[in-house]
Amino acid sequence: MPGAPASAPDRRDTIPCVTPGQTELGATGVITIATRGPDGPGEVLLRIGGGTEAYLAYSEEPLPKGSEVLVFNSRGSRCVDVMRFGSGLDEEEVP
């Protein structure tokens, strides 16, 4: 229509949901559901991009709830490999 204001482009297609290059590798977090080592995953809450995100967490050894962990591998689809990291004192070990 002549003289009608042009509609603004739909920016939802051009604004990414996740910052490009943002990755969970190297992120730290806390185990919220204990991992069972080779017997199965638990859950970790990771500090990513100024917020927190929940991921399935796999570990070589069982890690209790409250363990501080570091992500060393991504399995994709919100699944990560973690290892113990931090002070070494877990929620269950604090007197």
N, C-alpha and C positions, 0 to 999 in steps of 0.2 A: 504494500500500500504506500503510495507516495506521501511523504510528509509524516508518516508514522515513525515513531522512534524505533531504532533497531533494537531487537531483543538482545540481552546479554548472552554470551555463549555459556553453555552448561559446563561449568568448571569441574564438575565431579569426575569427568573423564581425564582431566589434566593434572589434578592434584593427587599425588600418591598418598596412600594410607600410611605407609612406612617410609621413613627417610631412606633414600637410596644409600646403600652401603651399610646400613644399620644391621648389626648382626648380634646374635646371642653369644658368639664365641668370645671368651674372655670376660663375660658378665659374671657377677657374683650374686649369690642369693641364699635363701634359707629353705631347707627341706621342710615341707608342710605335711607330707605323708611319707613315712619312712620308706627307703628303698630296701629291696631284699637281695641286693647283689645279683648273682646269676639267676636267682629265682623270680625276678620281676622288678618292674619299675615302681617308683614312688612319684611324688610331685614336688616341684620346686617353684618358689616364687622368686623370679629374677628381677633385678633392677635394670631396666632398659629404657633409654630415651627419656629420662626424667619421670618415669612411672614404674609400675610393676606389672609383670605378666606371668601367668602360670604355665608351666611346661611339664610334660612327663619327663622324669629324671631316671636315667639308668646309671648304675655305678658298679664297679668291680667287686666292692665289698658292701655289706649292708650298712646304711647310714641312718641313724635315728632322727626322728623329728627334731627340728631345731638346729641341725648341723649347718654350719656355714660351708658353702660349696663354691667351686669355680667351674664354669663350663669350658671343657676342652675339645668338644666335638659336637656338631649338629647332625642329627639323623634326619632332619627335615620334618615337616608336618608337626611342629611344636614338640619335638622329642629331642632331648639332649643327653650327652654323656657328661657326668659331673664327677668331681673328686673333692675330698675334704679340703677346706681352705680356711685360714683365719686363725683365731686364738687357740683352737683345739679344744675349747670347752663347749660342750653341747648342753642344751637345755636339760637333758636327762642326767647329765653328769654333775651339774652344779648342785652343791650341798644346800 
